[in-house]
Amino acid sequence: MPRRPRLHIAGYPHHLVQRGHNRAACFFGEEDYQTYRHWLGEALAKTGAALHAYVLMTNHVHLLITPQAAEDIPQLVMAIGRRYVQTINKTYRRTGTLWDSRYKSSLIQTETYLLRCQRYIELNPVRADMVRDPGEYPWSSYRANGLGASDPLLSPHALYRELGASPDARQAAYRELFRTELDEAALAELRLAIQQSQPIGNERFLQHIEQMTGQRREARPCGRPRLEPDGPTVLTGQMELGL
């Protein structure tokens, strides 16, 4: 079965997931997380992409990014991967790959799913039973988004800024969102979209994407037939890649 090509569109938030090769660890010590953050910052500055949320787990990472250009996403992933792996291999005297060969990418409908996706990302350590509260985990964006800690990597999305008229008000409103966990239906929907590298949004959003790309792009449970086969499409401000 052919791989599903990823969909990248300038100006839209994208949920990215990259896993360690064979789901093995990609961070081995505290300094490795710092190293990844350094190269992530370099890649963000080079591409001009805006990072809204992230979490660095032991064997995978989640990023929520809005690119200025469609090419920003693959360029950013490749830049981080190359420089980070070089550093890790030199530090631990290892060779070979560190990451799984394909990262996952899901286009996000802003109004309904952006803050939901941020919660999904920042609650990863809680769901993994690593911490009881997201603020206890040092390698995510929650301390900045929810508690006001400084994080130069982040560029808050306009929807986040609309949560309050001041930083304190925004952070309080954001923390309020975390008083309840995401329900199973919401988790399943986000997971299906990222697993299939498909957009997530309501019917109107999916129709809009179809008009832009000429293809129906929709996450579907296994066993349901697709309306049309995937194929490479390149439009202005958009890129589909099968890297």
N, C-alpha and C positions, 0 to 999 in steps of 0.2 A: 504494500500500500504506500503511495507516495507521501512524502512529508508535507505537512501543511505549511505553506509559506507564511512568514510573518508579515504583519501589516504595520507600517509606520507612516504617520501623517503629522506634518508640522503643526504645532500649536495645540495638539491634543495630549492630555496626560496618558502615559503608558505605564502599566505595571510590568516590571521585569523580574524574572527569577533566574538565577544561575546556580547550579548545583555542582558540588564536588564530583569528580570522576567516580563513577560507580557509587555515588552517594557517600564517598569517603570524606574525611575532614579536609577543609581548606584553610582553617585557622588552627594553629597549634599552640599559640601563646599570646599573651596580651599585646606584645609588640606587633604581632601580625595584624591585629585589628587596626592598630594605629597606622601601620604601613598601607593597608588597604584604603583607609580613609584619606591618606596622603595622595595616593594615586587617583582615587576617585575625585578629589578636589582638583587635581591637575587636569583630569579629563573634562570635568565640568567647565573649568575656566577656558579650556581650549575650544570646546564645542559651543559654549554659550547655553547649553541645556540647563533647565531649572529643576532642581531636586526638591521634592515636597516632603517625602518620607522615605525611611529606609530602616532595615534591620540587618545586622550581620550575625547570622547563626553559625554554629560550629561547622556545618557542612553545606551551607547555602546562603545566598543573600537575596533580599527583596529590595527593589528600588522603585519609587514612583516618580517619574520624570516627564516633564514637558519639553520636547525638543523644539528648537527654532527652525530646524530643517530636518527632513526625513532621514538624512544621512547621519545625523547626530547620534542616533541610538546605536547602530552597529559600530560606528567609529569609537564611541565611548566605551562600549563593551570590549572591543578588541584592544583598545589602549590600556584599559585597566588590567585586562587579562595578561597581556604581554609583560607589562612592567611588574605587576604583582608576582607573577609566576617566576620571573627572573630573580626577584629578590628572595622569594621563598626557597627556590632551588639552591641559590648560593648560600643562604643562611643554614639550611639543613642538609647541605651536600647531597641533594637528590637530583634526579633527572626526570624528564618526561612531563606529561600533561598533569594539570591539577584540576581543571574544570571539565565538566561534561561538554561535549562538542557543540551542543546547541543550547542557547539560552531561550527561555520562554518569554513571550511578550503579548500583553493583552491591552488593546485600546480601551480607554475608560470614558464612559459618558460622565461628564463633569457633575451636572446638577444632582444626579441620583447616587452616583457611585464613588465619587472622589473621596469624600470623608469616610465612607464605608470601607474603601480600600485602605486608607490610612490606618483605620482601626484594625483592619485585618493584618496589616504589616506589623504594626507596633505591638499587637497582642500575641505575636508568634512565641516569644519567650514564656508567656503565661500559659498558653496552650501546651507548650512543651514541658511544663512543670519545672522550668528553670528558676522562675521567680513567682511570687504571688501577686505583685503589682508591676505594671510596665515601667514605672519610674525606677525600679530597682535594677533594671538591666542597663548597663552602660553603653551598649553598642547599638542603639537605635535612636530615632529622631524624637521619641516621646518626651524626653527630658526638655527638649527645646519647645516642641509644640504644646506640651501640656503643663510644663513647670517653669518655662521661661529661661532655661539654661542657654548660654551662648553656643551656637553651632554654625560656623561659617560655611558649612556645606549647603545649608538649606536656603531655599527661596520660597517662602510661604505662598501658596496659591491664593488667588483673589477670593475664592470661596471660603478659605480658612480665615482670611482677614475680615470677612463680613460677619464672622461670629461675634465680634464686639468692637466697640469704638476705641478701645485702648488695649495694649498688650495684656494687662491683667484681666480685662473682661474677656478677651479672646481665649486666654488660657483656661479661665474658669469654665467657659462654655464648652471648650474642648474636653476638659476633664469630665464634665457632665456626660458627654457621649460615652465615656468608658465605664459608667456606673452599671451598665448592662452589657453582657457579652453578645456578640453576634450570634443569631440563631442558626440552627443547622442548615436551613434553606439558604440563607445568605452565604454561609461558608461554602456550601456545595456549589452555588452559582459562581462565586469567585474562583473556586478551585477548578471547575470545569473550563471556564474561559481561559485561565492561564495554562492549564494542561494542553489545551488545543490551540493555543496562541490565536484566539479569536476575540473580537470585540465583546464588550459587555455593556448593555444598555437596553432601553425600552425599544419597542417596535419602531417608533419614529426615528430614533437614533440609528438603528440598524438599516432602515430604509435610506437614511441620509448617507451612510457609508456605502451602501449599494449604488446610489446615484453617483458618488464620487469615484468609485472604483470599477463600476460595471459588473460587480460580482456580489452575490449574496454571501455575506460573512456572518456566521452565527454559530455559537457553541451548541453542539448537539450531543445528547447522551449516546453512548456506544450502541450500535444496532440500528439507529435511525438513518435512513438514506439521505444523502446530501442532495440539494437541489441542482447543483452543478459542480463540476470538478474544479479543483484549485488550478490556478495557472498564474505565471508571473505577470504582474501589472506594474507599470511605472507611470505615474502622472506627475504633474507639477506639484511640488511640495509633498510628495508621497513616494514611498519605496517599499516594495515587498522583496524580502531577501530569504534565500534558503541556505544561509551559512551554517 
